[in-house]
Structures are given as C-alpha cells and as structure tokens.
Amino acid sequence: MNSTERIRQLKRILNEHPRDTLALYALAMEYQARRRFEPALELFDRLLKIDPDYVPAYHRKALVLIAQDRPDQALAALKAGVPRAVETGQFHARDQMRELEEQLRARKTS
C-alpha cells in the first residue's frame, strides 16, 4: 500500500472513529513524511487533546516544528512532553525528548 492509499484509509477510519488515537498518529506521521507539516501539526494537537499521555506525539510534534524552523514552539512541545513521559513511565521517550531539547538549546546559544 502506498502513502496515498494509507492516507485515504486512515481518513476513512477517522471519519468513523474520530477519536482513534492510533489512526490520528499514523495519519500525522504520513503527513510528516510527505512534508505536509500543517496538517501533521493539526493532527498531533488533536491527538494530544484526546490523550495527553500519548507521549510519542510530543516528540513528533517537536520534530515537525523544527522542520518548520520554529524552535521555540518545538521546545514548548518537548517541555510539555517530558513530564508526561515520566508520569507514564516512558523513559526512553523522555530521554529522546531531553536530548532533542538539549540540541535545540545548544543551537540557540551558538
């Protein structure tokens, strides 16, 4: 199945189940891969409103914001995601987000 077909299928799923967090995440990832950043951000935001503990969405949202050269907003997404990762025991995700946070802060000071 190609990306266009996956997007079509995920949209169908979301029409029937608009709160399906896996489908929201998958569709956001498809848009991110196609560099369609605004729809990806909208989906990550929608997902995080439904389930604020969906920790990978914070990391991916930050990556999209970095790709759009919006480092301050990326830092805000990471700042929101790290405590959620700790609260939910997702320590690998916490570490990834902290590392990305450090990289962004280093860029700002150089």
N, C-alpha and C positions, 0 to 999 in steps of 0.2 A: 504494500500500500504506500503510495507516495504522500507527500506532505499535504497536497491539496485535498486528497481523499480523506486523510486523517482530520484535517480541519473541518471538512464537511460533516464527517461522522461525529466529531466532538460537539459541533454546534447542534446537531440533531439531539444528542444526549442532553445537552444543556437546555434545549427547548422543552424537553420532557421533565428534566430534573435540574432546575436552575441552581440548586444548592449542592450539586455534586462536586465536592472539593477536588477529587481526583481529575475529573473532566476539566474543571477550571484551570487547574495546574497544568495539565497536559496541553490544553489549548494555548495558554500563556507561553509555554515552552515552544510550541510550534511557531507562534508569532515572533518570539525572541530569536529563534533560529533563522527566521526569514528577515530579521532586522526590522520588523514592524513593531517598533517599540511602544508606541502609544496604546495600541490595543493590548499589548502584553501587560503594560502597567495597569491599565484599567482592570484586567482580569486578576492580576495579583492583588490589587486593592479590594476587589470584590470578594476574592477568596479569603483575605485576611479579616474582612468584616464578618464573614460567616464563621470562620475558625481562626481566631488569633493565635492558636497554638500550632498552626501549620507552618512550622519553622523554616523549611526549605524555601518558602515563598519570600521570606525576608531577604535571604541571600540572593535569590534570583532577581528580585526587585532591585536590589542594590547594583547588581551587575548590569541590568538594563539602564539604570540611571547613570552609571559610569560610562556606558557606551554612548550615552547622550551628552556626555560632559557636564553632568550635574552632580559633582562630588559631594556637595553639602547635603543634598537630598539623599544621596547614597549612604552617607554617614548616619543620617537620621533613621533610615531603614534598618541599618545594622544596629544602631543603638536600641531600637525597639525590638529587634530580633534576638539579641544576645540574652537578655533576661528570660525570654520565652524559652529559649533553648535550655537554659539552666533549669528553669522550673519544670520542664518536661523531660529532663534527663538526656537531652540530645547533645552530648558533649562534643562529638565530632563536628556537628554543625556549628556549635558555639566556637570551637577552635578555628574553623574556616572563616567565620564571620569576623572574629577578632583579628585574624591575620589580614583579611581584606581591609579592615578598619585601620590597622597599622600602616598598610601600604598607602592608603588614601591620605592619612595624616602626614606621612613622610613626603608625599608629593606636594602637599600644601606648604611645607616648610622649605622645600628645595627650590 
